[in-house]
């Protein structure tokens, strides 16, 4: 795993497409119990090199019901984006994650984490990649049908502050999905300690 993480962190596969240059962000350990598959680092995470070190990460930790200490314990959580580097700015936010990263690095990472008990797919890019045709017509319907992806996957919208409107339009998410998510996370973290 150490050798693989070093290879990922030194990756320059798509340098010419990265406005801030390559800085692959990933956290994983052979003992990781839960994998969180996100989108791609934003500019703040690119600067700090710490996954989910931004308002989205703060919201995600709240959704999961975990402390910063738990979240950043690689023996508990593997933090794996679809695109490992900041992809640049688009018209309405950051560009999509670079398409090269997941096919290049995800399988080797998962092969080195035999203790994974849960994979959390955040946002449409992760859901499309891992669910394929099982994904519903849009993210809202996919999340609404979250039980159909268990026990392998938990599907979530992105915890970005920009999604406040989505959250206010879909109160069932906080009422139904979050309590179940927190129960599953707690169960995975406390099993076989």
C-alpha positions as CSV (number, residue, x, y, z in Angstrom):
1,X,0.0,0.0,0.0
2,X,2.8,2.5,0.8
3,X,4.4,1.9,-2.6
4,X,1.0,2.3,-4.3
5,X,0.2,5.6,-2.4
6,X,3.6,6.9,-3.4
7,X,3.0,6.1,-7.0
8,X,-0.4,7.9,-6.9
9,X,1.0,10.9,-5.1
10,X,3.7,11.2,-7.8
11,X,1.3,10.7,-10.7
12,X,1.6,13.3,-13.5
13,X,-0.5,11.4,-16.0
14,X,-2.7,14.4,-17.0
15,X,-0.5,17.3,-16.0
16,X,-1.2,19.2,-19.2
17,X,-4.9,19.3,-18.2
18,X,-4.4,20.6,-14.7
19,X,-4.3,24.4,-14.2
20,X,-2.6,24.2,-10.8
21,X,-0.4,21.3,-11.7
22,X,-0.6,17.8,-10.3
23,X,-1.1,17.3,-6.6
24,X,-2.9,13.9,-6.1
25,X,-4.9,13.8,-2.9
26,X,-5.7,10.4,-1.4
27,X,-5.8,8.7,2.0
28,X,-6.0,4.9,2.5
29,X,-4.6,2.1,4.6
30,X,-4.8,-1.7,4.4
31,X,-7.0,-1.7,7.5
32,X,-9.5,1.0,6.2
33,X,-13.1,-0.1,7.0
34,X,-15.0,2.5,5.0
35,X,-14.2,4.0,1.6
36,X,-15.5,7.4,0.7
37,X,-15.4,8.0,-3.0
38,X,-15.8,11.7,-3.7
39,X,-15.5,14.0,-6.7
40,X,-12.1,15.8,-6.9
41,X,-10.2,18.2,-4.6
42,X,-11.1,21.9,-4.7
43,X,-8.6,24.7,-4.5
44,X,-8.5,24.7,-0.7
45,X,-7.8,21.0,-0.6
46,X,-5.2,21.4,-3.4
47,X,-3.4,24.0,-1.2
48,X,-3.5,22.0,2.1
49,X,-3.1,18.5,0.6
50,X,-5.7,17.3,3.2
51,X,-8.8,15.5,1.8
52,X,-12.1,17.1,2.5
53,X,-10.4,20.1,4.3
54,X,-13.1,22.5,3.4
55,X,-16.8,23.4,4.2
56,X,-18.0,20.3,2.2
57,X,-15.8,18.1,4.4
58,X,-17.1,19.6,7.6
59,X,-20.7,18.9,6.4
60,X,-19.8,15.4,5.4
61,X,-18.4,14.6,8.8
62,X,-21.6,16.0,10.3
63,X,-23.6,13.7,8.0
64,X,-21.5,10.7,8.9
65,X,-21.7,11.5,12.7
66,X,-18.0,11.2,13.1
67,X,-15.3,13.4,14.6
68,X,-12.4,14.9,12.7
69,X,-10.1,12.5,14.5
70,X,-12.2,9.5,13.3
71,X,-12.5,10.8,9.8
72,X,-8.8,11.3,9.3
73,X,-7.9,8.0,10.8
74,X,-6.9,6.0,7.7
75,X,-7.5,2.7,9.5
76,X,-11.1,3.8,9.6
77,X,-11.7,5.8,6.4
78,X,-10.1,5.7,3.0
79,X,-10.7,9.0,1.2
80,X,-10.5,8.4,-2.5
81,X,-11.7,10.9,-5.1
82,X,-12.8,10.1,-8.6
83,X,-10.1,12.6,-9.8
84,X,-7.1,12.9,-7.5
85,X,-6.1,16.4,-8.6
86,X,-7.9,19.8,-8.8
87,X,-9.4,19.8,-12.3
88,X,-9.9,23.5,-12.8
89,X,-12.8,25.9,-12.8
90,X,-15.8,25.6,-15.1
91,X,-18.8,27.9,-15.8
92,X,-20.8,26.8,-12.8
93,X,-18.1,25.5,-10.4
94,X,-15.2,23.1,-10.6
95,X,-14.8,21.0,-13.8
96,X,-15.6,17.3,-13.6
97,X,-12.9,15.0,-12.2
98,X,-10.3,13.9,-14.7
99,X,-11.5,10.7,-16.3
100,X,-8.1,9.0,-16.2
101,X,-7.8,8.6,-12.4
102,X,-10.4,6.1,-11.4
103,X,-9.6,3.5,-14.1
104,X,-5.9,3.9,-13.3
105,X,-5.9,3.8,-9.5
106,X,-9.1,2.6,-7.9
107,X,-8.8,-1.1,-8.5
108,X,-5.3,-1.3,-7.1
109,X,-6.3,0.7,-4.1
110,X,-9.4,-1.5,-3.4
111,X,-7.2,-4.7,-3.8
112,X,-5.0,-3.4,-1.0
113,X,-7.9,-2.8,1.4
114,X,-9.3,-6.3,2.3
115,X,-11.1,-5.0,5.4
116,X,-13.5,-2.6,3.7
117,X,-17.0,-3.0,5.0
118,X,-18.8,-0.1,3.3
119,X,-18.3,2.2,0.3
120,X,-19.9,5.6,0.2
121,X,-20.5,7.1,-3.2
122,X,-20.7,10.9,-3.1
123,X,-22.2,12.7,-6.1
124,X,-23.1,11.7,-9.6
125,X,-19.6,11.0,-10.9
126,X,-18.8,8.3,-8.3
127,X,-22.3,6.9,-8.6
128,X,-22.2,6.7,-12.4
129,X,-18.8,5.0,-12.3
130,X,-19.7,2.4,-9.6
131,X,-23.4,1.8,-10.2
132,X,-23.5,2.0,-14.0
133,X,-26.9,1.1,-15.3
134,X,-28.2,0.6,-11.7
135,X,-28.1,4.4,-11.2
136,X,-31.5,6.0,-11.5
137,X,-32.4,8.8,-14.0
138,X,-30.8,11.4,-11.8
139,X,-29.0,11.9,-8.5
140,X,-32.1,12.7,-6.5
141,X,-33.8,9.4,-7.6
142,X,-30.6,7.5,-7.0
143,X,-30.4,8.8,-3.4
144,X,-34.1,8.4,-2.8
145,X,-33.6,4.7,-3.7
146,X,-30.5,4.4,-1.5
147,X,-31.7,1.1,0.1
148,X,-31.5,-0.7,-3.3
149,X,-27.7,-0.3,-3.3
150,X,-27.1,-1.7,0.2
151,X,-25.1,-3.5,1.5
152,X,-22.3,-2.6,-0.9
153,X,-22.9,1.1,-1.4
154,X,-24.3,4.1,0.3
155,X,-25.2,6.9,-2.1
156,X,-25.1,10.6,-1.1
157,X,-25.4,14.0,-2.8
158,X,-22.3,16.2,-2.5
159,X,-22.2,17.9,0.8
160,X,-21.2,21.2,-0.7
161,X,-22.8,24.4,0.7
162,X,-24.0,24.9,-2.9
163,X,-26.4,22.0,-2.4
164,X,-28.5,23.9,0.3
165,X,-31.3,24.3,-2.2
166,X,-31.3,20.5,-3.0
167,X,-31.4,19.8,0.8
168,X,-34.3,22.2,1.4
169,X,-36.2,20.6,-1.6
170,X,-35.6,17.1,-0.3
171,X,-36.2,17.0,3.5
172,X,-36.6,13.2,3.3
173,X,-32.8,13.1,2.9
174,X,-32.0,14.4,6.4
175,X,-35.0,12.7,8.0
176,X,-34.6,9.2,6.5
177,X,-31.2,8.8,4.9
178,X,-28.9,10.4,7.4
179,X,-30.0,8.5,10.5
180,X,-29.5,5.2,8.5
181,X,-26.2,6.4,7.2
182,X,-24.9,7.2,10.7
183,X,-26.1,3.9,12.0
184,X,-24.3,2.0,9.2
185,X,-21.1,4.0,9.7
186,X,-21.1,3.5,13.5
187,X,-21.8,-0.3,13.0
188,X,-18.9,-0.6,10.5
189,X,-16.5,1.4,12.7
190,X,-17.3,-0.5,15.9
191,X,-17.3,-4.0,14.4
192,X,-14.1,-6.1,15.0
193,X,-12.2,-3.4,16.8
